[in-house]
Amino acid sequence: MDSPYTILSTIIFFFSLFRVNKNFEIIFYLFLIILSSILICNLNLSDLEGYFSYFQLIKLGEDLSSYRFEPFYYFTNKLFSFFSDFSFLRAFLIGFGLTIKLIFFRSFGKNIPLILLSYFALQFYVDSYLLRLTFAICFILIAIIFRFRSKNILSFIFLLLAINSHYSAIALIPFLLIQNVYIPLYFIIIPLIFIITFQVSDLTPFILEIIVKYIIPIVNLIGFSTTDAISIYYENYYFGESLGLLRGSLIIYALIFIVFKIINQNCLPEEKRCLNVIENGMLFSLFMLIVFNNQPTLGDRLARYTLTFFPVGLGLIMSKISSKSRKFYVPLISIVLLIASFLIDQGPYESIRNLIF
């Protein structure tokens, strides 16, 4: 079937060409969330068989609460199994993910149509099939918003929900602690030089060894059974291949971060806290992609928690340039993003109705 991803990107592109009032804007966003959920929920995408089989077994009465999938994701499946089929659950998870990301974009971003277009063109495809990870990302983004607003108890609650949706969310604990703090440039450059230098000898096994030997036992003491989930990434390390530090996506994200860092050197005091969060979010993703360059699956999963900061960063960069320059660069970047959505599209796609698992 035709690609719903390019259709959605095209709709957002044409929406970005017009100025509309806030009421119509909200209606459009609701329409976009519902349309996206409907278009994607019946597609055969990567990882579908596992999610589908898991839900069907729960619906048939199997007790999978001790299976490696995390408890909050299990109970979400259990709840939906009482009154719906898998496609409805899938549509909910996709729609919920888009709703939280839109709230996040509106909380921190400017030029929302450009942010949405960059997200749909470059990131939405993977988010739409990594359902469990996307579910956890939603709670992390909520935790980040509450942490930014100094509502630390609520932030901690949503962090726990994230961990109980996907154990990899444990990696975001340090980020949440320092997300509002300004990190000087030399604190970035020195570790970066160290990491890139030692990429030749590959730090990934060393880091995974530390996680397995020291961090996992501590986490297990507080009631989270993470061993199986981590061991899958650990064992699969030896079957992964380095994607290279000069791959296109990493270069694009690095450029956005560098321009963002430069253009906000002399920001207003009232903007500094917000900009620190966005900058640190991008920095977290970049470090995950670089550190785990030789284990791209693990690196991508961890980076994806704050990957949505890059569209926000792009929107904020555009808001900082002159109005005259903005009238040229925003349409140009929008066209490039639209073309990119067609170039990287993974279609054609098969309907789930044609499959028997």
N, C-alpha and C positions, 0 to 999 in steps of 0.2 A: 504494500500500500504506500501511498505518498507519505512523505516525512512530515509528521505533526510538528517536529522541532523547527523545521524551516518555516512552516506555516505560522507558528507562534512568533518566531523572530520577525517575520515579515509584518505581522499585525502590529507588533510593538514598534517597529520601525516607522510605519505610517502614522501610528498614534503620536509618535514623538515629533512629527512635522507640524502638529497643530497645538495651539494654546487653548486649553480648556479650563473651565472653572473647577473648583475643588470637588463639588458634588459629582460632576460627570467623571472626574478623575477616579474617585472612589468606586463608582459604578463600573468603570472600565477595569479596574484592578480585580473586583469581584468576578466580573465576566472572564477575565484572563485566568484566574485561579480555577474556576469551574470548568472552563473549556480545556485547560491543560490537563486537569484530572480525568475528564471524559476521554480525551484523545489518547492519553498514555495508558490508562488502566487496563486496556485489553490487548496491549502489544506484547509480543514475545521478545523480551530483552534478557540481557545477561543476568545470571543469578535467579531467574524466575522459578526454575524447577524446584530449587531448595525452599524458597518462600512458599510456593504453592503447596508442595507436599507437606510442609510443616503445618500450614493452616488446615489442610484437609484432614490430617491425622488428629488434630485437636478437635475439629468438628465431628469426627467419628467417635470421640470420647477417649482418645488416648491421653494419658497423663505424661506430658513432655516437660513438666516443670523442672525436672532435674537435667534436661538436655542442655547442651552448651549455650544455646541462645539465652540471653539475659532475662531475668524475671519480669521486668516491666514490659518488655516486648512480648513475652509469653502471655501475660495477663491481658494485654491489648488484643492479641489474637484470640484468646479465650472469650473475651467480651464480645467481639464481633462475630464469633462462631455461633452465638446464640440466635442471631437475627439476620445474618447476611452471608454472602458468598465472598470468595477471595477478591474478586474484582472491586467490590465495594470497599473492602479494607484497603486495598491498594490505592484506590481513588482517594480515600480519606488521608492516607499517609502522604501522598503526593500533594494534595490540597493543603494539608496541615503544614507541610514543609514550606510551600510557597507563601502561605499566610504569615508564618513567623519570619521568613526572610524579608517579606515586604515590610513588616513592622520594623525589622532591624534596619532596612534601607531608609525608611522614613525617620527613624530615630537618630541616625548618624549622617545620612547622606544628603546631597543636593543634586539636582538634575536627575530626578528619579527615572524618567524614561530612558536616559542613557545608561543608568545603572542597570535597569531591568534588561535592556537589550544586550549589554555585555554579559550579564549573568546567563540569560537564555541562550545566547550564541556560543558561549565558551564553557559553561559549567552545568547547565540544567540536565543535559543528557545523562551524565553519570549519576547525579543526585536522584534522578527519576527511577533508577533501577537498584541503587544501593539503599533499599528501603530502611533497613535497620540502622544503618549509619546515619542516614538523613534524619531519622526520628531522633537519634541522640544529638545530632547537630542542632536541631531545633531547641532542645533544652539548654544546650551550651550557649546558644545565642541569647536566650532569655536570661540565663545566669549572667552573661556579660552585661546585658542592659541593666539588670538590678545591681550588679557590682559597680557599674558606672554611676548609678544613682545612690550609691552608698547604702543600699538595702541588702546587707551582707547575709542575713539569715535566709531571705528569699533566694538569693544567689546560691547559697549552699544547698538549699532544698532542690533547686533545679539541676545543680551539679550532680546530686545523688540520683535524680531521675535519669540524667544522661548516662551515668555510669551503669545504671541498671537497665539501660536500653542497648548500650554497646560499651563493653569494658574498656575499649581504647580511649574513652573519654577521660580516663584517669590521667592521661598525659596532659590534660588541660588545667590540672590543679595549679602548677607553677604559673601558667599564663594568667589565670584569674587573680592570683596574688599580686602580680606586678603590672596588670594591664593598664592601669591609670598612671603609671610612673614613666617619666621621660628617660629614655635610654640614650646616653651620649654616643656620638658617632664612633669614638674609639672603642667603646664597649661592643660595638657591632663589628668593626673592621678586624680587630685582633682575633676574636674567636673564628671569624669567617676565614681569615688567612690560615689559621691552624687547621680548620676542618678541611678546606680545599687541599692543603698541603698533604694531609694524611688520607685523602681519598684514595691515593695510590695503594696504601696498605689496607684500606677499607675499615672504617670504624664500626660498621653495622654489627658484625659478630660480637665485638667487644661490648657494645651498648646492650644488645639483646641478652648477652651473658649476665650483665649486671641486673637487668630487669628480672630475668628468670631466677637468679640466685638470691637477690636481696629484696627487691620491691614486691614481687608476687607473694612471698610468704607473709609479708607484713599486711598486704591487702587481704589475703585469705583469712587472717586473724579477725578482721572486722566483718566477716561474713560473706565476702564476695569470692566466688570460685572462678578465678580467672585463668587457671593453669591451662585448660584445654584451648581456650581462645588464643592465648599468647603462643602456645606451642605450635599451633598451625602456622603462624607467621614465622616462627623460629625455624621450623622444619622446612618450610617452603623457601626460606632464604637461599638455600643451595641450588634451587631451581630457577631463581630469578636472574635477570640480566640487567646490567647497568644501562640506563637510558642515555647517559652522558649529561654533563653539566651544560652543554651548549644546545640542548633541545629547545624547540620553539617556545613552548609554554613557559618554561623557566625563565627564558630571556625576556619575554613579554612582562611577566610578573615582576622580575627584577627591575626592569625599566620603569614600570609604574611606581614601584617603591622608591627608586632613586629620585625620580622627578618629584614625587610627593614630599620626600624628605627635603629636597632643595627648595621647593616652592613655599614650604611652610616654615622656613628658618626664622622668619620675622613675623610670626603669627601674633594675633591679639591675645592678651592674657586669658580672656574668657573662652577662647577657642582651644587653648593648649590641652586641657584635659581630654576633650573629645578627640583631638588629633592624635594624642598619645595612644589612645585605645586603637584607633585605626592603624596607626603606624606599627604598633606592637603586634596586632593581628596579622598584618602582612609579613612582618618579620618572622613570626612563628611559623607560618606556612613555608616561607623561603628556607628556613633552617631545616624543617622536616624534609623538604624535597632534596636539599643538599646533603644532609647527614645520612639519609637513607637512600641516596642516589643508587646504590647497588642493590637495594631491596625496594623496587618501585611500588609494589603493592602496599607495603607497610607505610612507605613515605607518603604516598598519595592519600591513604586513609587518614593519617594524622594531619596532613596539610589541609585536607578538605574541611576540617572544623572551622578554620578561619579563612578559607579561600574566598568566601563571599566579601571579605574586606577589600579585595582588589577592585571590584566594580564600584564600591563606595569611594575608594581612593581615587579612581578615575573621575568620578563625578565631582569630587571635591577639587581636584586639579583644574577641571574646566571652570569651576566657580571662581577660581583665583585669578584667571587671566582676564584681560580686558574684554569688554562687551563686543568690541569690533572683532577681536581675535576669536571669541567664542562663536560668533556667527559663521566663521569659516571652519573651525576645527571640530565643533560638535557634529555638524552634518557629515563632514569628511570621515570622522571616526565611526559614526553610525553606519555609513555606507560600507566601510571596511569590515565592521562587525557583521553586517548582514551578509556580505560576500563570504566571510569566514564561516558563518553558520551553514552555508551551502557546501563549502569545500570540505569541512570536517564532519559533515553529517554521515551517520553510519547506516542509513537506509539502503534499500527498501526494507520494510519491517513486515513480519508475519503476525497475523492475529492469533491471540491465545486460543480462540475458539477452534482453530485448526489443529490444535495439539492435544495429544493424549499422553499424560505422564504415567 
